[in-house]
Amino acid sequence: MTKDTKNIGYNGEILAQEYLASKNYIILHTNWRFKHAEIDIIAKDKNIIVFVEVKYRKNKNFGYPEEFLTKNKIKKMHEAAEEFIEQFKWNGELRFDIIAIEGKNIQHFIDAFY
């Protein structure tokens, strides 16, 4: 991954955090890691813990941002989420969201996968 790619991804995650904060989500963690898995944003929406994957693209020339979430990434997010739940003794509701950003357009897919 090049430095430019990292910067683009980082900027997309900042936009996603700002978007979530504007919707009254509380950002708990960013880039939360467990082994080889990473969750871009862990937030709280009222009484629900939300694990968020951020997908950013400059444009749709190669497809929609949300289409780039792989089965392997979902598996790794589940593993990291299980560790988070265990570490923080969370026994409430949770969900997995995607924030897809194309240029400045933000789409929030709530409860996008299980």
CNS distance restraints for C-alpha pairs under 8 A (distance, minus, plus):
assign (resid   1 and name CA) (resid   5 and name CA) 6.15 0.50 0.50
assign (resid   1 and name CA) (resid   6 and name CA) 6.82 0.50 0.50
assign (resid   2 and name CA) (resid   6 and name CA) 6.36 0.50 0.50
assign (resid   3 and name CA) (resid   7 and name CA) 6.20 0.50 0.50
assign (resid   4 and name CA) (resid   8 and name CA) 6.14 0.50 0.50
assign (resid   5 and name CA) (resid   9 and name CA) 6.18 0.50 0.50
assign (resid   6 and name CA) (resid  10 and name CA) 6.02 0.50 0.50
assign (resid   7 and name CA) (resid  11 and name CA) 6.04 0.50 0.50
assign (resid   8 and name CA) (resid  12 and name CA) 6.21 0.50 0.50
assign (resid   8 and name CA) (resid  56 and name CA) 7.73 0.50 0.50
assign (resid   9 and name CA) (resid  13 and name CA) 6.27 0.50 0.50
assign (resid   9 and name CA) (resid  55 and name CA) 7.90 0.50 0.50
assign (resid   9 and name CA) (resid  56 and name CA) 6.55 0.50 0.50
assign (resid  10 and name CA) (resid  14 and name CA) 6.29 0.50 0.50
assign (resid  11 and name CA) (resid  15 and name CA) 6.29 0.50 0.50
assign (resid  12 and name CA) (resid  16 and name CA) 6.21 0.50 0.50
assign (resid  12 and name CA) (resid  54 and name CA) 7.11 0.50 0.50
assign (resid  12 and name CA) (resid  55 and name CA) 7.44 0.50 0.50
assign (resid  12 and name CA) (resid  56 and name CA) 5.65 0.50 0.50
assign (resid  12 and name CA) (resid 101 and name CA) 6.91 0.50 0.50
assign (resid  13 and name CA) (resid  17 and name CA) 6.14 0.50 0.50
assign (resid  13 and name CA) (resid  40 and name CA) 7.17 0.50 0.50
assign (resid  13 and name CA) (resid  41 and name CA) 7.94 0.50 0.50
assign (resid  13 and name CA) (resid  54 and name CA) 6.22 0.50 0.50
assign (resid  14 and name CA) (resid  18 and name CA) 6.20 0.50 0.50
assign (resid  15 and name CA) (resid  19 and name CA) 6.10 0.50 0.50
assign (resid  16 and name CA) (resid  20 and name CA) 6.15 0.50 0.50
assign (resid  16 and name CA) (resid  54 and name CA) 6.99 0.50 0.50
assign (resid  16 and name CA) (resid  99 and name CA) 6.62 0.50 0.50
assign (resid  16 and name CA) (resid 106 and name CA) 7.86 0.50 0.50
assign (resid  17 and name CA) (resid  21 and name CA) 6.06 0.50 0.50
assign (resid  17 and name CA) (resid  27 and name CA) 7.21 0.50 0.50
assign (resid  17 and name CA) (resid  41 and name CA) 7.60 0.50 0.50
assign (resid  18 and name CA) (resid  22 and name CA) 6.15 0.50 0.50
assign (resid  19 and name CA) (resid  23 and name CA) 6.57 0.50 0.50
assign (resid  20 and name CA) (resid  24 and name CA) 6.53 0.50 0.50
assign (resid  20 and name CA) (resid  25 and name CA) 5.29 0.50 0.50
assign (resid  20 and name CA) (resid  26 and name CA) 7.71 0.50 0.50
assign (resid  20 and name CA) (resid  27 and name CA) 7.83 0.50 0.50
assign (resid  21 and name CA) (resid  25 and name CA) 5.04 0.50 0.50
assign (resid  21 and name CA) (resid  26 and name CA) 6.40 0.50 0.50
assign (resid  21 and name CA) (resid  27 and name CA) 7.24 0.50 0.50
assign (resid  24 and name CA) (resid  45 and name CA) 7.27 0.50 0.50
assign (resid  25 and name CA) (resid  43 and name CA) 6.22 0.50 0.50
assign (resid  25 and name CA) (resid  44 and name CA) 5.52 0.50 0.50
assign (resid  25 and name CA) (resid  45 and name CA) 4.91 0.50 0.50
assign (resid  25 and name CA) (resid  46 and name CA) 7.30 0.50 0.50
assign (resid  26 and name CA) (resid  43 and name CA) 5.36 0.50 0.50
assign (resid  26 and name CA) (resid  44 and name CA) 5.04 0.50 0.50
assign (resid  26 and name CA) (resid  45 and name CA) 6.74 0.50 0.50
assign (resid  27 and name CA) (resid  41 and name CA) 7.17 0.50 0.50
assign (resid  27 and name CA) (resid  42 and name CA) 6.27 0.50 0.50
assign (resid  27 and name CA) (resid  43 and name CA) 4.34 0.50 0.50
assign (resid  27 and name CA) (resid  44 and name CA) 6.51 0.50 0.50
assign (resid  28 and name CA) (resid  41 and name CA) 7.66 0.50 0.50
assign (resid  28 and name CA) (resid  42 and name CA) 5.54 0.50 0.50
assign (resid  28 and name CA) (resid  43 and name CA) 5.05 0.50 0.50
assign (resid  28 and name CA) (resid  44 and name CA) 6.95 0.50 0.50
assign (resid  29 and name CA) (resid  41 and name CA) 5.83 0.50 0.50
assign (resid  29 and name CA) (resid  42 and name CA) 5.06 0.50 0.50
assign (resid  29 and name CA) (resid  43 and name CA) 6.86 0.50 0.50
assign (resid  30 and name CA) (resid  39 and name CA) 7.23 0.50 0.50
assign (resid  30 and name CA) (resid  40 and name CA) 5.45 0.50 0.50
assign (resid  30 and name CA) (resid  41 and name CA) 4.49 0.50 0.50
assign (resid  30 and name CA) (resid  42 and name CA) 6.29 0.50 0.50
assign (resid  31 and name CA) (resid  38 and name CA) 5.96 0.50 0.50
assign (resid  31 and name CA) (resid  39 and name CA) 5.46 0.50 0.50
assign (resid  31 and name CA) (resid  40 and name CA) 4.45 0.50 0.50
assign (resid  31 and name CA) (resid  41 and name CA) 6.12 0.50 0.50
assign (resid  32 and name CA) (resid  38 and name CA) 5.49 0.50 0.50
assign (resid  32 and name CA) (resid  39 and name CA) 5.19 0.50 0.50
assign (resid  32 and name CA) (resid  40 and name CA) 6.53 0.50 0.50
assign (resid  32 and name CA) (resid  41 and name CA) 7.15 0.50 0.50
assign (resid  32 and name CA) (resid  42 and name CA) 7.52 0.50 0.50
assign (resid  33 and name CA) (resid  37 and name CA) 5.69 0.50 0.50
assign (resid  33 and name CA) (resid  38 and name CA) 4.42 0.50 0.50
assign (resid  33 and name CA) (resid  39 and name CA) 6.51 0.50 0.50
assign (resid  33 and name CA) (resid  80 and name CA) 6.89 0.50 0.50
assign (resid  34 and name CA) (resid  38 and name CA) 6.38 0.50 0.50
assign (resid  34 and name CA) (resid  79 and name CA) 7.87 0.50 0.50
assign (resid  34 and name CA) (resid  80 and name CA) 5.34 0.50 0.50
assign (resid  34 and name CA) (resid  83 and name CA) 7.16 0.50 0.50
assign (resid  35 and name CA) (resid  80 and name CA) 8.00 0.50 0.50
assign (resid  36 and name CA) (resid  76 and name CA) 7.59 0.50 0.50
assign (resid  37 and name CA) (resid  73 and name CA) 7.90 0.50 0.50
assign (resid  37 and name CA) (resid  76 and name CA) 5.08 0.50 0.50
assign (resid  37 and name CA) (resid  77 and name CA) 6.24 0.50 0.50
assign (resid  37 and name CA) (resid  79 and name CA) 7.29 0.50 0.50
assign (resid  37 and name CA) (resid  80 and name CA) 5.91 0.50 0.50
assign (resid  38 and name CA) (resid  76 and name CA) 7.39 0.50 0.50
assign (resid  38 and name CA) (resid  77 and name CA) 6.56 0.50 0.50
assign (resid  38 and name CA) (resid  80 and name CA) 6.73 0.50 0.50
assign (resid  39 and name CA) (resid  51 and name CA) 6.64 0.50 0.50
assign (resid  39 and name CA) (resid  52 and name CA) 6.62 0.50 0.50
assign (resid  39 and name CA) (resid  53 and name CA) 6.40 0.50 0.50
assign (resid  39 and name CA) (resid  77 and name CA) 6.11 0.50 0.50
assign (resid  39 and name CA) (resid  80 and name CA) 7.10 0.50 0.50
assign (resid  39 and name CA) (resid  81 and name CA) 7.93 0.50 0.50
assign (resid  40 and name CA) (resid  51 and name CA) 7.77 0.50 0.50
assign (resid  40 and name CA) (resid  52 and name CA) 6.02 0.50 0.50
assign (resid  40 and name CA) (resid  53 and name CA) 5.46 0.50 0.50
assign (resid  40 and name CA) (resid  54 and name CA) 6.36 0.50 0.50
assign (resid  41 and name CA) (resid  51 and name CA) 6.11 0.50 0.50
assign (resid  41 and name CA) (resid  52 and name CA) 5.02 0.50 0.50
assign (resid  41 and name CA) (resid  53 and name CA) 6.80 0.50 0.50
assign (resid  41 and name CA) (resid  54 and name CA) 7.88 0.50 0.50
assign (resid  42 and name CA) (resid  49 and name CA) 7.02 0.50 0.50
assign (resid  42 and name CA) (resid  50 and name CA) 5.67 0.50 0.50
assign (resid  42 and name CA) (resid  51 and name CA) 4.78 0.50 0.50
assign (resid  42 and name CA) (resid  52 and name CA) 6.12 0.50 0.50
assign (resid  43 and name CA) (resid  49 and name CA) 5.88 0.50 0.50
assign (resid  43 and name CA) (resid  50 and name CA) 5.13 0.50 0.50
assign (resid  43 and name CA) (resid  51 and name CA) 6.66 0.50 0.50
assign (resid  43 and name CA) (resid  52 and name CA) 7.68 0.50 0.50
assign (resid  44 and name CA) (resid  48 and name CA) 5.57 0.50 0.50
assign (resid  44 and name CA) (resid  49 and name CA) 4.67 0.50 0.50
assign (resid  44 and name CA) (resid  50 and name CA) 5.82 0.50 0.50
assign (resid  45 and name CA) (resid  49 and name CA) 6.47 0.50 0.50
assign (resid  45 and name CA) (resid  50 and name CA) 6.83 0.50 0.50
assign (resid  47 and name CA) (resid  92 and name CA) 7.47 0.50 0.50
assign (resid  47 and name CA) (resid  93 and name CA) 7.14 0.50 0.50
assign (resid  48 and name CA) (resid  92 and name CA) 6.83 0.50 0.50
assign (resid  48 and name CA) (resid  93 and name CA) 4.98 0.50 0.50
assign (resid  48 and name CA) (resid  94 and name CA) 5.17 0.50 0.50
assign (resid  48 and name CA) (resid  95 and name CA) 7.27 0.50 0.50
assign (resid  49 and name CA) (resid  92 and name CA) 7.74 0.50 0.50
assign (resid  49 and name CA) (resid  93 and name CA) 6.42 0.50 0.50
assign (resid  49 and name CA) (resid  94 and name CA) 4.63 0.50 0.50
assign (resid  49 and name CA) (resid  95 and name CA) 6.55 0.50 0.50
assign (resid  50 and name CA) (resid  94 and name CA) 5.68 0.50 0.50
assign (resid  50 and name CA) (resid  95 and name CA) 5.05 0.50 0.50
assign (resid  50 and name CA) (resid  96 and name CA) 5.76 0.50 0.50
assign (resid  50 and name CA) (resid  97 and name CA) 6.75 0.50 0.50
assign (resid  51 and name CA) (resid  81 and name CA) 7.30 0.50 0.50
assign (resid  51 and name CA) (resid  94 and name CA) 7.67 0.50 0.50
assign (resid  51 and name CA) (resid  95 and name CA) 6.29 0.50 0.50
assign (resid  51 and name CA) (resid  96 and name CA) 4.84 0.50 0.50
assign (resid  51 and name CA) (resid  97 and name CA) 6.19 0.50 0.50
assign (resid  52 and name CA) (resid  96 and name CA) 5.91 0.50 0.50
assign (resid  52 and name CA) (resid  97 and name CA) 4.81 0.50 0.50
assign (resid  52 and name CA) (resid  98 and name CA) 5.51 0.50 0.50
assign (resid  52 and name CA) (resid  99 and name CA) 6.95 0.50 0.50
assign (resid  53 and name CA) (resid  96 and name CA) 7.84 0.50 0.50
assign (resid  53 and name CA) (resid  97 and name CA) 6.43 0.50 0.50
assign (resid  53 and name CA) (resid  98 and name CA) 4.88 0.50 0.50
assign (resid  53 and name CA) (resid  99 and name CA) 6.29 0.50 0.50
assign (resid  54 and name CA) (resid  98 and name CA) 5.87 0.50 0.50
assign (resid  54 and name CA) (resid  99 and name CA) 4.84 0.50 0.50
assign (resid  54 and name CA) (resid 100 and name CA) 6.01 0.50 0.50
assign (resid  54 and name CA) (resid 101 and name CA) 7.63 0.50 0.50
assign (resid  55 and name CA) (resid  65 and name CA) 5.26 0.50 0.50
assign (resid  55 and name CA) (resid  66 and name CA) 6.06 0.50 0.50
assign (resid  55 and name CA) (resid  68 and name CA) 7.29 0.50 0.50
assign (resid  55 and name CA) (resid  69 and name CA) 7.72 0.50 0.50
assign (resid  55 and name CA) (resid  98 and name CA) 7.33 0.50 0.50
assign (resid  55 and name CA) (resid  99 and name CA) 6.22 0.50 0.50
assign (resid  55 and name CA) (resid 100 and name CA) 4.83 0.50 0.50
assign (resid  55 and name CA) (resid 101 and name CA) 6.13 0.50 0.50
assign (resid  56 and name CA) (resid  65 and name CA) 5.74 0.50 0.50
assign (resid  56 and name CA) (resid 100 and name CA) 5.92 0.50 0.50
assign (resid  56 and name CA) (resid 101 and name CA) 4.62 0.50 0.50
assign (resid  56 and name CA) (resid 102 and name CA) 5.88 0.50 0.50
assign (resid  56 and name CA) (resid 103 and name CA) 7.76 0.50 0.50
assign (resid  57 and name CA) (resid  64 and name CA) 7.76 0.50 0.50
assign (resid  57 and name CA) (resid  65 and name CA) 5.77 0.50 0.50
assign (resid  57 and name CA) (resid 101 and name CA) 6.27 0.50 0.50
assign (resid  57 and name CA) (resid 102 and name CA) 4.91 0.50 0.50
assign (resid  57 and name CA) (resid 103 and name CA) 6.51 0.50 0.50
assign (resid  58 and name CA) (resid 102 and name CA) 5.43 0.50 0.50
assign (resid  58 and name CA) (resid 103 and name CA) 4.75 0.50 0.50
assign (resid  59 and name CA) (resid 102 and name CA) 5.44 0.50 0.50
assign (resid  59 and name CA) (resid 103 and name CA) 6.03 0.50 0.50
assign (resid  60 and name CA) (resid  64 and name CA) 5.39 0.50 0.50
assign (resid  60 and name CA) (resid  65 and name CA) 7.46 0.50 0.50
assign (resid  60 and name CA) (resid 102 and name CA) 7.02 0.50 0.50
assign (resid  63 and name CA) (resid  67 and name CA) 6.81 0.50 0.50
assign (resid  64 and name CA) (resid  68 and name CA) 7.53 0.50 0.50
assign (resid  64 and name CA) (resid 100 and name CA) 7.94 0.50 0.50
assign (resid  64 and name CA) (resid 102 and name CA) 7.66 0.50 0.50
assign (resid  65 and name CA) (resid 100 and name CA) 5.39 0.50 0.50
assign (resid  65 and name CA) (resid 101 and name CA) 6.57 0.50 0.50
assign (resid  65 and name CA) (resid 102 and name CA) 6.72 0.50 0.50
assign (resid  66 and name CA) (resid  98 and name CA) 7.00 0.50 0.50
assign (resid  66 and name CA) (resid  99 and name CA) 7.59 0.50 0.50
assign (resid  66 and name CA) (resid 100 and name CA) 5.44 0.50 0.50
assign (resid  69 and name CA) (resid  73 and name CA) 6.44 0.50 0.50
assign (resid  69 and name CA) (resid  74 and name CA) 7.22 0.50 0.50
assign (resid  70 and name CA) (resid  74 and name CA) 6.38 0.50 0.50
assign (resid  71 and name CA) (resid  75 and name CA) 6.19 0.50 0.50
assign (resid  72 and name CA) (resid  76 and name CA) 6.23 0.50 0.50
assign (resid  73 and name CA) (resid  77 and name CA) 6.07 0.50 0.50
assign (resid  74 and name CA) (resid  78 and name CA) 6.22 0.50 0.50
assign (resid  75 and name CA) (resid  79 and name CA) 6.39 0.50 0.50
assign (resid  76 and name CA) (resid  80 and name CA) 6.21 0.50 0.50
assign (resid  77 and name CA) (resid  81 and name CA) 5.95 0.50 0.50
assign (resid  78 and name CA) (resid  82 and name CA) 6.09 0.50 0.50
assign (resid  79 and name CA) (resid  83 and name CA) 6.43 0.50 0.50
assign (resid  80 and name CA) (resid  84 and name CA) 6.17 0.50 0.50
assign (resid  81 and name CA) (resid  85 and name CA) 6.10 0.50 0.50
assign (resid  82 and name CA) (resid  86 and name CA) 6.22 0.50 0.50
assign (resid  83 and name CA) (resid  87 and name CA) 5.98 0.50 0.50
assign (resid  84 and name CA) (resid  88 and name CA) 6.02 0.50 0.50
assign (resid  84 and name CA) (resid  90 and name CA) 7.99 0.50 0.50
assign (resid  85 and name CA) (resid  89 and name CA) 5.56 0.50 0.50
assign (resid  85 and name CA) (resid  90 and name CA) 4.88 0.50 0.50
assign (resid  85 and name CA) (resid  91 and name CA) 7.31 0.50 0.50
assign (resid  86 and name CA) (resid  90 and name CA) 6.79 0.50 0.50
assign (resid  95 and name CA) (resid 110 and name CA) 7.99 0.50 0.50
assign (resid  95 and name CA) (resid 111 and name CA) 5.58 0.50 0.50
assign (resid  95 and name CA) (resid 113 and name CA) 7.94 0.50 0.50
assign (resid  95 and name CA) (resid 114 and name CA) 7.25 0.50 0.50
assign (resid  96 and name CA) (resid 110 and name CA) 7.17 0.50 0.50
assign (resid  96 and name CA) (resid 111 and name CA) 5.22 0.50 0.50
assign (resid  96 and name CA) (resid 112 and name CA) 5.98 0.50 0.50
assign (resid  96 and name CA) (resid 113 and name CA) 5.89 0.50 0.50
assign (resid  96 and name CA) (resid 114 and name CA) 6.53 0.50 0.50
assign (resid  97 and name CA) (resid 108 and name CA) 7.23 0.50 0.50
assign (resid  97 and name CA) (resid 109 and name CA) 5.57 0.50 0.50
assign (resid  97 and name CA) (resid 110 and name CA) 4.81 0.50 0.50
assign (resid  97 and name CA) (resid 111 and name CA) 5.12 0.50 0.50
assign (resid  97 and name CA) (resid 112 and name CA) 5.08 0.50 0.50
assign (resid  97 and name CA) (resid 113 and name CA) 7.15 0.50 0.50
assign (resid  98 and name CA) (resid 108 and name CA) 6.02 0.50 0.50
assign (resid  98 and name CA) (resid 109 and name CA) 5.07 0.50 0.50
assign (resid  98 and name CA) (resid 110 and name CA) 6.80 0.50 0.50
assign (resid  98 and name CA) (resid 112 and name CA) 6.23 0.50 0.50
assign (resid  99 and name CA) (resid 106 and name CA) 6.85 0.50 0.50
assign (resid  99 and name CA) (resid 107 and name CA) 5.75 0.50 0.50
assign (resid  99 and name CA) (resid 108 and name CA) 4.63 0.50 0.50
assign (resid  99 and name CA) (resid 109 and name CA) 6.18 0.50 0.50
assign (resid 100 and name CA) (resid 106 and name CA) 5.84 0.50 0.50
assign (resid 100 and name CA) (resid 107 and name CA) 5.17 0.50 0.50
assign (resid 100 and name CA) (resid 108 and name CA) 6.45 0.50 0.50
assign (resid 100 and name CA) (resid 109 and name CA) 7.78 0.50 0.50
assign (resid 101 and name CA) (resid 105 and name CA) 5.57 0.50 0.50
assign (resid 101 and name CA) (resid 106 and name CA) 4.58 0.50 0.50
assign (resid 101 and name CA) (resid 107 and name CA) 6.37 0.50 0.50
assign (resid 102 and name CA) (resid 106 and name CA) 6.66 0.50 0.50
